[in-house]
Amino acid sequence: MKHPLRRTWAALRRRLVLTVTVTVVLLAVVATGTAEYTVRHRIQNRVAKAAPGLGDDVSVGVADGWALWDLAHGSIPRLDVSSDDARVGRLSQVRVRARLDDVRLGGTTTVAASHVDVTVSTQSLAAAIRGAVPSVAVAAVTTDPAKGTVLADVGPGGLGRLTLRPVLADGKVTLAVDGLTLFGRPVPTDRLGIGAGGFGPQAGVPKEYPLGLAATSAEVRPDGLHVALSGGPSTLSDA
């Protein structure tokens, strides 16, 4: 009778040890997950404060998947930031995909370099034109990638055609008026209240892009305007 009792007791001890081990592991995983969430939330807040135009729908991802592990080693090699509801000057609901390299968290959060791709849909371009010239109806906005222009059907019944062309200068992108036609005939753009300068920055909007970014290219594609930006060393606001 003693041998079965010994075997039973040994089995119970193994189960007890296994249960305790699993419990400890689970607690460690939960604690690590909580810390990871805290670190990510902290980083996301700093990115949002440094670039408020990204809007409320901002997501932050770590290239290797563990911000806590990277932070323990003093830096995060790469952060991926995305938003589908960003605002850039007159342009709203802009799609932004950004990569921040060598992010270091401390008293001040620093970024070694940044690369951003911005997509402005034809719907966003139409909304920007309506906002800039509220007295003019905008029927539709299309693009002509071959000519590198944005085309807006304006006026009653879309009888007018406004042609815009992205201009890249001094690291900034603006939409310049390339022409206005009515019934196929050119007419002065001042009929719409738009000067030759086109759609420049709005009053009150910072003249500099966040994170020291500068536009490097502006390309018209079938779905809208695509802008690439790059930046060197910069800091994120800790406020």
ROLUM-78283 format. One record per residue (C-alpha): residue number from 1; chain; x, y, z. Coordinates in steps of 0.05 Angstrom, whole numbers, plus 32768, in hexadecimal, padded with zeros to 4 digits. Example, Ala and Ser with C-alpha at 12.3 -4.5 7.8 and 13.67 -1.06 7.14 Angstrom:
2
<marnu=1	mise=A	px=80F6	py=7FA6	pz=809C>
<marnu=2	mise=A	px=8111	py=7FEB	pz=808F>
end
This chain:
239
<marnu=1	mise=A	px=8000	py=8000	pz=8000>
<marnu=2	mise=A	px=803B	py=802E	pz=800C>
<marnu=3	mise=A	px=8052	py=802F	pz=7FC3>
<marnu=4	mise=A	px=800F	py=8047	pz=7FA6>
<marnu=5	mise=A	px=800C	py=807E	pz=7FDC>
<marnu=6	mise=A	px=8053	py=8095	pz=7FCA>
<marnu=7	mise=A	px=8042	py=8096	pz=7F80>
<marnu=8	mise=A	px=8002	py=80BE	pz=7F8E>
<marnu=9	mise=A	px=8027	py=80F0	pz=7FB9>
<marnu=10	mise=A	px=805E	py=80F8	pz=7F85>
<marnu=11	mise=A	px=802A	py=8105	pz=7F4F>
<marnu=12	mise=A	px=8008	py=8139	pz=7F7A>
<marnu=13	mise=A	px=804A	py=815C	pz=7F87>
<marnu=14	mise=A	px=805A	py=815E	pz=7F3D>
<marnu=15	mise=A	px=8015	py=817B	pz=7F2D>
<marnu=16	mise=A	px=801E	py=81AF	pz=7F65>
<marnu=17	mise=A	px=8062	py=81C4	pz=7F4B>
<marnu=18	mise=A	px=8047	py=81C7	pz=7F04>
<marnu=19	mise=A	px=800B	py=81F1	pz=7F1A>
<marnu=20	mise=A	px=8038	py=8222	pz=7F40>
<marnu=21	mise=A	px=8068	py=8227	pz=7F06>
<marnu=22	mise=A	px=8030	py=8235	pz=7ED4>
<marnu=23	mise=A	px=8013	py=826A	pz=7F03>
<marnu=24	mise=A	px=8056	py=828D	pz=7F0B>
<marnu=25	mise=A	px=8061	py=828D	pz=7EBF>
<marnu=26	mise=A	px=801B	py=82A8	pz=7EB3>
<marnu=27	mise=A	px=8026	py=82E0	pz=7EE5>
<marnu=28	mise=A	px=8068	py=82F1	pz=7EC5>
<marnu=29	mise=A	px=8048	py=82F4	pz=7E80>
<marnu=30	mise=A	px=8010	py=8320	pz=7E9A>
<marnu=31	mise=A	px=8042	py=834F	pz=7EBC>
<marnu=32	mise=A	px=806C	py=8352	pz=7E7D>
<marnu=33	mise=A	px=802F	py=835F	pz=7E52>
<marnu=34	mise=A	px=8019	py=8398	pz=7E80>
<marnu=35	mise=A	px=805F	py=83B7	pz=7E7E>
<marnu=36	mise=A	px=8061	py=83B0	pz=7E33>
<marnu=37	mise=A	px=801E	py=83D2	pz=7E2B>
<marnu=38	mise=A	px=8036	py=840B	pz=7E59>
<marnu=39	mise=A	px=8075	py=8416	pz=7E30>
<marnu=40	mise=A	px=804F	py=8415	pz=7DEE>
<marnu=41	mise=A	px=801A	py=8445	pz=7E09>
<marnu=42	mise=A	px=8051	py=8474	pz=7E21>
<marnu=43	mise=A	px=8073	py=8473	pz=7DDD>
<marnu=44	mise=A	px=8030	py=847D	pz=7DB9>
<marnu=45	mise=A	px=8020	py=84BA	pz=7DE4>
<marnu=46	mise=A	px=8063	py=84DA	pz=7DD4>
<marnu=47	mise=A	px=805B	py=84CE	pz=7D8A>
<marnu=48	mise=A	px=8014	py=84EB	pz=7D8B>
<marnu=49	mise=A	px=802C	py=8529	pz=7DB1>
<marnu=50	mise=A	px=8066	py=8534	pz=7D82>
<marnu=51	mise=A	px=8038	py=852E	pz=7D45>
<marnu=52	mise=A	px=7FF1	py=8540	pz=7D5B>
<marnu=53	mise=A	px=7FDB	py=8542	pz=7D12>
<marnu=54	mise=A	px=7FDD	py=84F5	pz=7D12>
<marnu=55	mise=A	px=7F98	py=84F7	pz=7D34>
<marnu=56	mise=A	px=7F7A	py=84C7	pz=7D66>
<marnu=57	mise=A	px=7F80	py=8488	pz=7D3C>
<marnu=58	mise=A	px=7FCB	py=847E	pz=7D46>
<marnu=59	mise=A	px=7FEB	py=843A	pz=7D4D>
<marnu=60	mise=A	px=8033	py=842B	pz=7D60>
<marnu=61	mise=A	px=8057	py=83EA	pz=7D51>
<marnu=62	mise=A	px=809C	py=83D1	pz=7D63>
<marnu=63	mise=A	px=80C4	py=83AF	pz=7D2D>
<marnu=64	mise=A	px=80DA	py=8375	pz=7D58>
<marnu=65	mise=A	px=8098	py=8372	pz=7D7E>
<marnu=66	mise=A	px=80B2	py=8382	pz=7DC5>
<marnu=67	mise=A	px=80B9	py=83CB	pz=7DD9>
<marnu=68	mise=A	px=80C8	py=83B6	pz=7E21>
<marnu=69	mise=A	px=8104	py=838B	pz=7E0D>
<marnu=70	mise=A	px=811F	py=83C2	pz=7DE0>
<marnu=71	mise=A	px=8116	py=83F7	pz=7E16>
<marnu=72	mise=A	px=813D	py=83CC	pz=7E48>
<marnu=73	mise=A	px=8177	py=83D1	pz=7E17>
<marnu=74	mise=A	px=8172	py=841D	pz=7E13>
<marnu=75	mise=A	px=8152	py=8426	pz=7DCE>
<marnu=76	mise=A	px=811D	py=840E	pz=7D9E>
<marnu=77	mise=A	px=813C	py=8400	pz=7D5A>
<marnu=78	mise=A	px=80FC	py=8410	pz=7D34>
<marnu=79	mise=A	px=80B6	py=8429	pz=7D40>
<marnu=80	mise=A	px=807F	py=8424	pz=7D0C>
<marnu=81	mise=A	px=8049	py=845A	pz=7D13>
<marnu=82	mise=A	px=8009	py=845B	pz=7CEB>
<marnu=83	mise=A	px=7FCA	py=8484	pz=7CE6>
<marnu=84	mise=A	px=7F90	py=8486	pz=7CB4>
<marnu=85	mise=A	px=7F73	py=84C6	pz=7CD0>
<marnu=86	mise=A	px=7FAD	py=84F7	pz=7CD0>
<marnu=87	mise=A	px=7FA7	py=8541	pz=7CBF>
<marnu=88	mise=A	px=7FDC	py=8568	pz=7C98>
<marnu=89	mise=A	px=7FCB	py=85B1	pz=7C8E>
<marnu=90	mise=A	px=7F8A	py=85B3	pz=7C66>
<marnu=91	mise=A	px=7F8B	py=8569	pz=7C5A>
<marnu=92	mise=A	px=7F64	py=853B	pz=7C87>
<marnu=93	mise=A	px=7F5B	py=84EF	pz=7C8C>
<marnu=94	mise=A	px=7FA2	py=84E6	pz=7C72>
<marnu=95	mise=A	px=7FC3	py=84A1	pz=7C75>
<marnu=96	mise=A	px=8007	py=84A2	pz=7C97>
<marnu=97	mise=A	px=803A	py=846A	pz=7C9E>
<marnu=98	mise=A	px=8079	py=847D	pz=7CC3>
<marnu=99	mise=A	px=80B9	py=845B	pz=7CD9>
<marnu=100	mise=A	px=80E1	py=8477	pz=7D13>
<marnu=101	mise=A	px=8128	py=845C	pz=7D1A>
<marnu=102	mise=A	px=8150	py=8454	pz=7D5A>
<marnu=103	mise=A	px=811E	py=8470	pz=7D8B>
<marnu=104	mise=A	px=813B	py=847D	pz=7DD1>
<marnu=105	mise=A	px=810F	py=848A	pz=7E0C>
<marnu=106	mise=A	px=8129	py=84B3	pz=7E46>
<marnu=107	mise=A	px=8121	py=84F9	pz=7E62>
<marnu=108	mise=A	px=811A	py=850B	pz=7E19>
<marnu=109	mise=A	px=8103	py=84DA	pz=7DE3>
<marnu=110	mise=A	px=8130	py=84DD	pz=7DA6>
<marnu=111	mise=A	px=812A	py=84C1	pz=7D60>
<marnu=112	mise=A	px=8167	py=84B6	pz=7D34>
<marnu=113	mise=A	px=8140	py=84B9	pz=7CF2>
<marnu=114	mise=A	px=80FA	py=84B5	pz=7CD7>
<marnu=115	mise=A	px=80DA	py=84A2	pz=7C95>
<marnu=116	mise=A	px=8090	py=84B1	pz=7C85>
<marnu=117	mise=A	px=8062	py=849F	pz=7C4C>
<marnu=118	mise=A	px=8023	py=84C9	pz=7C46>
<marnu=119	mise=A	px=7FE7	py=84B8	pz=7C1A>
<marnu=120	mise=A	px=7FB3	py=84ED	pz=7C0B>
<marnu=121	mise=A	px=7F76	py=84CE	pz=7BEB>
<marnu=122	mise=A	px=7F4D	py=84F1	pz=7BB5>
<marnu=123	mise=A	px=7F15	py=84F8	pz=7BE9>
<marnu=124	mise=A	px=7F45	py=851D	pz=7C18>
<marnu=125	mise=A	px=7F5B	py=854A	pz=7BDF>
<marnu=126	mise=A	px=7F12	py=8559	pz=7BCE>
<marnu=127	mise=A	px=7F04	py=856B	pz=7C17>
<marnu=128	mise=A	px=7F42	py=8599	pz=7C18>
<marnu=129	mise=A	px=7F2A	py=85BE	pz=7BDA>
<marnu=130	mise=A	px=7EE4	py=85C7	pz=7BF7>
<marnu=131	mise=A	px=7F03	py=85E1	pz=7C37>
<marnu=132	mise=A	px=7F30	py=8612	pz=7C12>
<marnu=133	mise=A	px=7EF8	py=862B	pz=7BE3>
<marnu=134	mise=A	px=7EB7	py=861E	pz=7C08>
<marnu=135	mise=A	px=7E8F	py=8646	pz=7BD6>
<marnu=136	mise=A	px=7EA0	py=8617	pz=7B9D>
<marnu=137	mise=A	px=7E81	py=85D2	pz=7B95>
<marnu=138	mise=A	px=7EB1	py=8598	pz=7B8A>
<marnu=139	mise=A	px=7E90	py=8560	pz=7B63>
<marnu=140	mise=A	px=7ECA	py=852F	pz=7B60>
<marnu=141	mise=A	px=7F15	py=852B	pz=7B65>
<marnu=142	mise=A	px=7F3F	py=84FC	pz=7B3A>
<marnu=143	mise=A	px=7F89	py=84F7	pz=7B29>
<marnu=144	mise=A	px=7FB2	py=84F4	pz=7AEA>
<marnu=145	mise=A	px=7FF2	py=84CF	pz=7AFE>
<marnu=146	mise=A	px=800F	py=84D5	pz=7AB7>
<marnu=147	mise=A	px=800E	py=8521	pz=7ABD>
<marnu=148	mise=A	px=8018	py=8523	pz=7B08>
<marnu=149	mise=A	px=7FDA	py=854C	pz=7B14>
<marnu=150	mise=A	px=7F9B	py=854C	pz=7B40>
<marnu=151	mise=A	px=7F5A	py=855C	pz=7B1C>
<marnu=152	mise=A	px=7F1D	py=8579	pz=7B3E>
<marnu=153	mise=A	px=7ED9	py=8581	pz=7B1D>
<marnu=154	mise=A	px=7EBF	py=85C2	pz=7B3B>
<marnu=155	mise=A	px=7E84	py=85F1	pz=7B35>
<marnu=156	mise=A	px=7E3B	py=85E2	pz=7B25>
<marnu=157	mise=A	px=7E36	py=859C	pz=7B08>
<marnu=158	mise=A	px=7E82	py=8596	pz=7B08>
<marnu=159	mise=A	px=7E87	py=85BF	pz=7AC8>
<marnu=160	mise=A	px=7EC9	py=85DD	pz=7ADD>
<marnu=161	mise=A	px=7F0B	py=85B7	pz=7AE1>
<marnu=162	mise=A	px=7F40	py=85CC	pz=7B14>
<marnu=163	mise=A	px=7F85	py=85AF	pz=7B09>
<marnu=164	mise=A	px=7FB6	py=85AC	pz=7B43>
<marnu=165	mise=A	px=7FFE	py=8596	pz=7B43>
<marnu=166	mise=A	px=8027	py=8583	pz=7B81>
<marnu=167	mise=A	px=8065	py=85AE	pz=7B8A>
<marnu=168	mise=A	px=80A0	py=8598	pz=7BB4>
<marnu=169	mise=A	px=80CC	py=85D0	pz=7BCD>
<marnu=170	mise=A	px=80F7	py=85D9	pz=7C0B>
<marnu=171	mise=A	px=80DF	py=8597	pz=7C28>
<marnu=172	mise=A	px=8095	py=85AB	pz=7C24>
<marnu=173	mise=A	px=805D	py=8596	pz=7BF6>
<marnu=174	mise=A	px=8027	py=85C5	pz=7BDD>
<marnu=175	mise=A	px=7FF1	py=85BE	pz=7BA8>
<marnu=176	mise=A	px=7FF9	py=85F4	pz=7B73>
<marnu=177	mise=A	px=7FC2	py=8607	pz=7B43>
<marnu=178	mise=A	px=7FD5	py=85EF	pz=7AFD>
<marnu=179	mise=A	px=7F97	py=860A	pz=7ADB>
<marnu=180	mise=A	px=7F4C	py=8614	pz=7ADD>
<marnu=181	mise=A	px=7F1D	py=8607	pz=7AA2>
<marnu=182	mise=A	px=7ED2	py=8612	pz=7A98>
<marnu=183	mise=A	px=7EB1	py=85ED	pz=7A5E>
<marnu=184	mise=A	px=7EF8	py=85DB	pz=7A49>
<marnu=185	mise=A	px=7F0F	py=8624	pz=7A46>
<marnu=186	mise=A	px=7F44	py=8641	pz=7A75>
<marnu=187	mise=A	px=7F2B	py=8674	pz=7AA7>
<marnu=188	mise=A	px=7F50	py=869C	pz=7ADD>
<marnu=189	mise=A	px=7F58	py=8675	pz=7B1E>
<marnu=190	mise=A	px=7F44	py=86B2	pz=7B47>
<marnu=191	mise=A	px=7EFD	py=86A1	pz=7B32>
<marnu=192	mise=A	px=7F01	py=866C	pz=7B68>
<marnu=193	mise=A	px=7F25	py=8698	pz=7B99>
<marnu=194	mise=A	px=7F66	py=8670	pz=7B91>
<marnu=195	mise=A	px=7FA7	py=8694	pz=7B84>
<marnu=196	mise=A	px=7FE0	py=867B	pz=7B5B>
<marnu=197	mise=A	px=8000	py=865E	pz=7B99>
<marnu=198	mise=A	px=7FCB	py=8629	pz=7B9F>
<marnu=199	mise=A	px=7FBE	py=8604	pz=7BDF>
<marnu=200	mise=A	px=7FF7	py=8617	pz=7C0D>
<marnu=201	mise=A	px=7FFA	py=860E	pz=7C59>
<marnu=202	mise=A	px=7FBF	py=8627	pz=7C82>
<marnu=203	mise=A	px=7FC6	py=8662	pz=7CB0>
<marnu=204	mise=A	px=7FDA	py=864B	pz=7CF5>
<marnu=205	mise=A	px=7FF7	py=8609	pz=7CDD>
<marnu=206	mise=A	px=8040	py=85FE	pz=7CF0>
<marnu=207	mise=A	px=806F	py=860B	pz=7CB6>
<marnu=208	mise=A	px=809B	py=85D1	pz=7CC9>
<marnu=209	mise=A	px=8089	py=8588	pz=7CC6>
<marnu=210	mise=A	px=808F	py=8561	pz=7D08>
<marnu=211	mise=A	px=80CD	py=8539	pz=7D19>
<marnu=212	mise=A	px=80F7	py=8564	pz=7CEA>
<marnu=213	mise=A	px=80D7	py=8541	pz=7CAE>
<marnu=214	mise=A	px=80E2	py=855B	pz=7C67>
<marnu=215	mise=A	px=80BC	py=8543	pz=7C29>
<marnu=216	mise=A	px=80E9	py=851F	pz=7BF7>
<marnu=217	mise=A	px=80B5	py=850D	pz=7BC2>
<marnu=218	mise=A	px=806D	py=851B	pz=7BAE>
<marnu=219	mise=A	px=804C	py=84EC	pz=7B7C>
<marnu=220	mise=A	px=8006	py=84EB	pz=7B5E>
<marnu=221	mise=A	px=7FEA	py=84A5	pz=7B5A>
<marnu=222	mise=A	px=7FA5	py=848A	pz=7B47>
<marnu=223	mise=A	px=7F8E	py=848A	pz=7B90>
<marnu=224	mise=A	px=7FA8	py=84D0	pz=7BA1>
<marnu=225	mise=A	px=7FE7	py=84F4	pz=7BB6>
<marnu=226	mise=A	px=8021	py=84CE	pz=7BD5>
<marnu=227	mise=A	px=8057	py=84F4	pz=7BFB>
<marnu=228	mise=A	px=8097	py=84D8	pz=7C19>
<marnu=229	mise=A	px=80BB	py=84FC	pz=7C51>
<marnu=230	mise=A	px=80FC	py=84F0	pz=7C77>
<marnu=231	mise=A	px=811A	py=850D	pz=7CB5>
<marnu=232	mise=A	px=815A	py=8509	pz=7CDD>
<marnu=233	mise=A	px=8167	py=850B	pz=7D28>
<marnu=234	mise=A	px=812E	py=852A	pz=7D4F>
<marnu=235	mise=A	px=8109	py=8527	pz=7D92>
<marnu=236	mise=A	px=80C3	py=8515	pz=7DA7>
<marnu=237	mise=A	px=809E	py=8542	pz=7DD7>
<marnu=238	mise=A	px=809D	py=8529	pz=7E1F>
<marnu=239	mise=A	px=8066	py=855A	pz=7E34>
end
